[in-house]
Amino acid sequence: MRFTLVLDFTEMTYYGGIIPNTPFPPDPRIEEHHFDEEDRDLLNEFFVDDINQYCGTLLDDGDLDFYDKDKCILLKKWLAEKIPTLSNERLKNLYSKLLEYATKAIKLNTGVVIEL
């Protein structure tokens, strides 16, 4: 259960041709944020369905999906609108980390892998 920011696609292989098979850290091509089952449950309840509809993604529990630059632009907009409305600090911290990663991915023209 993690968010993985791709910093550099050099020599990466892909699942199904579209999802980067990110290397194990430490690796200069990625930055990772791990989270626990309680965080995953929050994401499943308050994130997955909304973000799939908003970004046209297929993220699901126990699954992963890749948010390329274009999807990160949508993700960033959605997160920036949601974060100020949150009262749950755990969820706010998760969304803030994901917003940080989406913003970096847009600047780097890379993406973010979300694995639940």
N, C-alpha and C positions, 0 to 999 in steps of 0.2 A: 504494500500500500504506500504509494509514493507519487510525487510530482517530479518529473525529470525535465529540466530545461536543457535542450540541445544547444550547445554553444558552437559546435562545429560538426558538420556531417562527414568529414574526411574519414574514409575507409569504413563507414558504417554499412552494415547489411540491413535488410528490411523484412519485416513480417508481411506477407501478402503484397509486397512491392510498395507499401505505403506507410507502414509504421516502423520507425527506426528501431532496430534491435540495439538498444543503448548498452554500452559497456558497463562493467562493474566499476564502481568508484574505488579508489581515486582514479579519475581519468580527466584530463584537461578538456575533453570534448563535452562534458556534461556537468550539471550541478543538480543535486537531488535534495528533496525534502521528504522524509519519511513521516508517516502518521500511523496511529494505532486504530484498533477496531472501533473504539468510540467515535473517533473522527470519521472513519469510513461510514459508520451508521448515520452520522449527521449529513455527510455528503449524499448518501443514498436517499435520505429523506428530503433534504432541502436544495439539492443541487442537480442531481442527475436528470430528472425529467425536464426541468426547466431549461437546462443548458442544452440538452439534446434537441429540444424544440427550437431554441433560439439559434443554435449554431449548426443544426442539421447533422449532429453527430449520433453515434450509437453506443455511447458509454453505458455500462451496466455493472451491477455488483459482480465482483470476481473477474472483471474484464479490464481491458485497457483501450484507449483511443489516442490518436495523435491529432493535436491541434496545430496545423501549419500556420504560417503568418496570417493568412486571411481569416482563419478561424480564431486566431489569437486576437485579432482586431475586434471581432464580435465578442469574444470572451472578456476582453478588457472593458469594453463598454458595459456589458452586463454586470460584471463585478463592481465596477465603479459606481453603478446605480444602486446595487444591493448593499454594499458594505455600510454606508451611512444609516441604513434602516435596521441593522442587526443589533439585537440585544445580547445574543449568545456570544461570549468572548471566544470560545473555542472555534466556532464557525467563522467569526470575524477574523481570527488569526489565520485560519486555513485560506479563506478568501483573499486576505491580504498577501499571503505568500504566493498564491496563484496569480494574483494581479501583478506582483513583482516579476514573476517568471514570464507572464504573457507580454508585459512591457519590454522586457529584455529580448524576448524572441522576435518581437516586431522590429526592434532596432537591428538585430543580427540577421534578420530574414531566415530564421530557423523555425523552432516550434517547441511545443511542450507535450510530453507524454503523460497522461493521467492514468494511473493504475489503481484500481480499487480491489 
